[in-house]
Amino acid sequence: MEFNIFYVLILFIFIYLLSTVIKLSSRVKGLEYKLEQISKQFDVPESPINNELRQLLKEGNDVKAVKKVRETLGLSLVEAKQYIDVLKLEVK
């Protein structure tokens, strides 16, 4: 009986944490959108690293570009790959 209550409690904690993460994720997406709109409105120049990354992509050094993004911007592997994929679309 005690184990069942324990498992139910853990399940509720897990659901609460999952819902909190989902809420935070949606807030971050909203803030990213607002930041993008503000940067467009005030003509904020893009990151200077992008030119170096484009050069690496033209040379076919995708892995080096992802590594550079991770080191410079502090992104995770998945985020860095997504960042490079967007730049690849611009290069082509």
Buried (B, 14 or more C-beta within 10 A) or exposed (E): EEEEEEEEEEEEEEEEEEEEEEEEEEEEEEEEEEEEEEEEEEEEEEEEBBEEBBEBBEEEBBEEBBBBBBEBEEBEEEBBBBBBEEBBEEEE
